Amino acid sequence: MATSLDTRYVAEIERQAYLDTYADSLDLWQQGDHAVIFPFGTWNVVPHHAAVVAVPPPNFCR
């Protein structure tokens, strides 16, 4: 959980960017473009539809 207002703000911007990118990728996929790259963090379309997912961002850690 984000504890400061700044951290929450950045997290919400990143979340919205992910959702926007995912929606764009899904739209292209449904139109038949199966070479589209889904944003990192998209997991369900990989095993079920053999979709391609972007590499993790440089600051990603588990």
N, C-alpha and C positions, 0 to 999 in steps of 0.2 A: 504494500500500500504506500502511496505517496504521502509524505508527511508535511511537506511544505507547499505553499501555494505555487511557487515556481515549478517544483517537481511535478505537481499535479497538472499544471498547465502544459508542460512539455509532454507528459504522458498522454494527455488528451489529444494534443496535436498529432503525436505519433500514431495513436489509435485511429484517429480519423483518416490519416494518410493511408494506413493499412486498409481500412474499410473501403476507401475510394479506389485504391489500386486493385483490391480484390474484386470489387464490383466491375471495374473496367475489364479485368482479365476474364472474369466469368462471362461477361457479355460477348467478348470476342470468341471465347471457347464455344459458347452456345451458337454462335454464327458459323462455326465450323473451322475456326483457326486454332488447330490443336498444337501449334508451335508457340503459342503464347506462353509467357513465363509468369507464373503466379508469384505473389510476394512471399518472402520468407515468413514462415509461421503458418502457411497453408499446408495442412497435412492430409485431409481426407481425400482430396482429388488425386493424390499421388498413388496410393495403392489401388484405388478403385478405377481410375481412368488413365493412369500412366502419364499424368501431367508433369510438367517441369516446374520446379520451384527455384526461386532465386537463392543465391548464396547468402549466408548470414551476414549481417552488418559487422564491420570491424570491431565494434565494441560489445558484441554479443558474448555472453558467458552464461553457462548453465548453473 
